[in-house]
Structure formats: C-alpha cells, structure tokens
C-alpha cells in the first residue's frame, strides 16, 4: 500500500510540474522532423522537453525555456525555412513571459 501511495505522489508531482498551453498552426509546421497539419494543438512543457499534440498526432522535442521581462501579447511562432518546409524554431506564448526555443 505504501508503494502505491508513493507512486501516486510521484505521478502527481510530475503532472503538476508540466505546463500546458494551446497553439494554432496556420500552415503545415515541422517539429523534430515530423510535419504537423494546420490546426489547434496542445503544448505540454516539462523542463527541457515539449510535447505538441492534437489527439491524433504527437511529437516530442527538446526545448530551452526562456523567460523574458515583458509578457507576450499573443502567441506567435517563429519558423526557419529548410528544404521547402517550415521548421518551428521558437514559440512565444501569449499572456506569459515564456519563450520556447526548439532544438
């Protein structure tokens, strides 16, 4: 019983440390080699990794989380064109002062 309680506490702490945000890709976007169709996605940030999912598809990537002085007015995505694809390099989360730098 103690082991089960300890396991539940560990799971609860790991879920509590992860942060979830919403983002909308307006064009086909590539993250970590996986192309995501335009649409609404959830972003789960947990320390140095990010999971971008929409229920049908999910992709995990390493991320550097940066905090800026002033909160962003809206969510914006910075891309880099490579091989005819839009690779997501940075996501600025609206209403927060959090910037995600994807590797």
Rosetta silent file (secondary structure, phi, psi, omega in degrees, C-alpha in Angstrom):
SEQUENCE: XXXXXXXXXXXXXXXXXXXXXXXXXXXXXXXXXXXXXXXXXXXXXXXXXXXXXXXXXXXXXXXXXXXXXXXXXXXXXXXXXXXXXXXXXXXXXXXXXXXXXXX
SCORE:     score description
SCORE:     0.000 S_00000001
   1 L     0.000  -39.260  179.861    0.000    0.000    0.000 S_00000001
   2 H   -65.595  -35.896  179.513    2.850    2.397    0.806 S_00000001
   3 H   -65.779  -41.204  178.740    4.439    1.716   -2.583 S_00000001
   4 H   -63.500  -43.076  179.040    1.185    2.537   -4.372 S_00000001
   5 H   -63.493  -42.257  177.902    0.816    5.767   -2.407 S_00000001
   6 H   -62.794  -42.870  178.291    4.412    6.737   -3.208 S_00000001
   7 H   -61.118  -43.892  178.495    3.847    6.002   -6.915 S_00000001
   8 H   -62.851  -37.904  177.754    0.712    8.169   -6.955 S_00000001
   9 H   -65.701  -41.944  179.536    2.617   11.027   -5.303 S_00000001
  10 H   -63.796  -44.676  179.103    5.420   10.826   -7.866 S_00000001
  11 H   -63.144  -43.470 -179.662    2.933   10.829  -10.760 S_00000001
  12 H   -63.012  -41.005  178.258    1.027   13.770   -9.268 S_00000001
  13 H   -66.341  -39.204 -179.961    4.216   15.798   -8.846 S_00000001
  14 H   -68.622  -36.788  177.148    5.355   15.119  -12.398 S_00000001
  15 H   -69.100  -39.053 -179.022    1.969   16.157  -13.797 S_00000001
  16 H   -67.408  -30.380 -178.846    1.937   19.265  -11.616 S_00000001
  17 H   -78.266  -21.599  178.889    5.359   20.346  -12.864 S_00000001
  18 L   -79.483  142.778  178.350    4.307   20.131  -16.535 S_00000001
  19 E  -115.441  141.638 -177.614    2.604   23.196  -18.036 S_00000001
  20 E  -117.750  136.113  179.214    0.035   23.039  -20.827 S_00000001
  21 E  -133.875  165.337  176.330   -0.646   25.713  -23.444 S_00000001
  22 E  -113.427  143.076  177.622   -2.696   25.982  -26.635 S_00000001
  23 E  -145.022  151.044  178.147   -1.316   26.964  -30.028 S_00000001
  24 E  -122.580  120.637  175.140   -2.737   27.112  -33.549 S_00000001
  25 E   -89.420  125.021 -179.085   -0.578   26.335  -36.576 S_00000001
  26 L   -90.206  -14.266 -179.708   -1.894   28.167  -39.648 S_00000001
  27 L  -137.191  160.576  174.812    0.398   26.324  -42.080 S_00000001
  28 L   -54.644  127.117 -174.224    1.986   22.855  -42.191 S_00000001
  29 E  -126.724  137.888 -178.347    4.689   23.042  -39.499 S_00000001
  30 E  -107.472  130.238  174.944    7.606   20.711  -38.856 S_00000001
  31 E  -129.221  123.886  177.251    8.865   19.877  -35.386 S_00000001
  32 L    53.062   38.013  177.702   11.716   17.448  -34.876 S_00000001
  33 L    84.473   -3.986 -179.943   11.288   16.091  -38.422 S_00000001
  34 E  -105.067  124.730  179.321    7.542   15.482  -38.048 S_00000001
  35 E   -86.013  129.077  178.772    5.179   17.577  -40.157 S_00000001
  36 E  -107.135  134.180  178.515    2.046   18.736  -38.363 S_00000001
  37 L   -70.693  155.889  175.695   -1.057   19.735  -40.296 S_00000001
  38 L   -57.616  144.650  178.792   -2.581   23.165  -39.700 S_00000001
  39 E   150.263 -173.472 -178.345   -4.894   23.239  -36.699 S_00000001
  40 E   -88.135  136.260 -178.541   -5.177   23.529  -32.928 S_00000001
  41 E  -135.910  156.067  171.856   -2.571   21.811  -30.744 S_00000001
  42 E  -102.120  141.567  176.027   -1.721   21.412  -27.078 S_00000001
  43 E  -118.344  119.298  174.786    1.801   22.067  -25.899 S_00000001
  44 E  -106.172  118.664 -178.485    2.949   20.307  -22.734 S_00000001
  45 E  -107.410  126.725  178.179    6.202   21.720  -21.391 S_00000001
  46 E  -136.635   97.185 -178.704    8.184   19.741  -18.848 S_00000001
  47 L    54.918 -100.181 -173.824   11.606   21.228  -18.068 S_00000001
  48 L  -106.572   15.419  176.326   13.716   20.534  -21.182 S_00000001
  49 E  -136.218  155.965 -179.949   11.164   18.793  -23.403 S_00000001
  50 E  -132.745  140.899  174.895    7.953   19.724  -25.106 S_00000001
  51 E  -118.711  121.864  179.228    5.151   17.519  -26.431 S_00000001
  52 E  -108.066  122.689 -176.052    2.958   19.005  -29.159 S_00000001
  53 E  -145.084  158.884  175.454   -0.256   17.054  -29.772 S_00000001
  54 L  -134.326   19.102 -178.921   -3.744   17.330  -31.192 S_00000001
  55 L    94.410  -38.675 -179.797   -5.229   13.998  -30.152 S_00000001
  56 L   -94.767  -32.803 -171.439   -4.368   12.294  -33.448 S_00000001
  57 L  -139.964  144.978  176.971   -0.687   13.074  -33.592 S_00000001
  58 E  -142.309  145.213  177.569    2.041   13.919  -31.081 S_00000001
  59 E  -138.511  139.905  179.204    5.672   14.925  -31.412 S_00000001
  60 E  -111.528  140.676  178.673    8.300   15.373  -28.701 S_00000001
  61 E  -146.398  154.925  172.953   11.252   17.741  -28.973 S_00000001
  62 E   -75.011  145.616 -175.776   13.959   19.166  -26.778 S_00000001
  63 E  -144.404  147.644  171.501   13.309   22.736  -25.770 S_00000001
  64 E  -109.233  120.399 -179.145   15.035   25.569  -23.978 S_00000001
  65 E   -92.523  124.202  178.594   12.561   27.563  -21.901 S_00000001
  66 E  -118.449  146.493  176.962   13.408   31.248  -21.606 S_00000001
  67 E  -112.618  127.979  179.569   11.727   33.908  -19.503 S_00000001
  68 L  -105.062  168.776 -175.797   11.575   37.445  -20.845 S_00000001
  69 L   -69.535  -42.814 -173.686   10.885   40.696  -18.985 S_00000001
  70 L  -111.686  133.633  177.765    7.554   41.607  -20.587 S_00000001
  71 L   -61.541  147.711  177.591    4.671   39.161  -21.262 S_00000001
  72 E   -77.238  139.236  179.863    3.827   38.491  -24.905 S_00000001
  73 L   -68.234  -39.078 -179.011    0.540   39.999  -26.125 S_00000001
  74 L  -144.822  162.815  177.337   -0.288   36.983  -28.276 S_00000001
  75 L   -74.259  132.902  177.476    1.119   33.594  -29.136 S_00000001
  76 E  -137.758  154.272 -176.594    3.491   33.692  -32.071 S_00000001
  77 E  -123.115  131.917  176.910    5.595   31.107  -33.862 S_00000001
  78 E  -104.841  130.178 -177.475    8.996   31.714  -35.437 S_00000001
  79 E  -114.436  161.754  168.947    9.937   29.462  -38.347 S_00000001
  80 E  -129.312  127.422  178.553   13.045   28.644  -40.320 S_00000001
  81 E   -77.685  123.297  177.012   12.682   27.584  -43.969 S_00000001
  82 E  -143.591  122.264  177.675   14.639   24.388  -44.615 S_00000001
  83 L    58.468   34.075  179.175   14.172   22.100  -47.596 S_00000001
  84 L    78.260    8.413 -179.665   10.875   23.714  -48.548 S_00000001
  85 E  -118.064  155.139  175.374    9.406   23.131  -45.054 S_00000001
  86 E   -95.457  106.523  178.657    8.579   25.456  -42.194 S_00000001
  87 E   -93.264  125.429  179.225   10.547   24.259  -39.168 S_00000001
  88 E   -71.286  124.124  179.733    9.329   25.613  -35.832 S_00000001
  89 E  -112.599  -27.147 -175.633   12.267   27.233  -34.025 S_00000001
  90 E  -153.616  138.856  174.656   10.549   29.360  -31.398 S_00000001
  91 E  -126.831  121.890  176.716    7.125   29.664  -29.787 S_00000001
  92 E  -101.777  118.352 -171.914    6.257   32.777  -27.793 S_00000001
  93 L   -88.831  114.669 -178.475    3.323   32.024  -25.516 S_00000001
  94 E   -59.493  140.100  179.343    0.735   34.803  -25.378 S_00000001
  95 L    82.523   -1.658  178.473   -0.230   36.090  -21.942 S_00000001
  96 L  -128.748  173.509  173.256    3.019   34.775  -20.461 S_00000001
  97 L  -108.620   31.529 -176.992    6.640   35.806  -20.456 S_00000001
  98 E  -104.319  131.294  177.395    7.683   32.329  -21.667 S_00000001
  99 E  -123.525  128.691  179.442    9.573   31.671  -24.879 S_00000001
 100 E  -103.345  119.020  178.390   10.223   28.105  -26.087 S_00000001
 101 E  -103.531  109.311 -178.764   13.361   27.631  -28.183 S_00000001
 102 E   -83.546  141.129  178.752   13.158   24.301  -30.038 S_00000001
 103 L   -86.597    0.000    0.000   16.354   22.464  -30.912 S_00000001
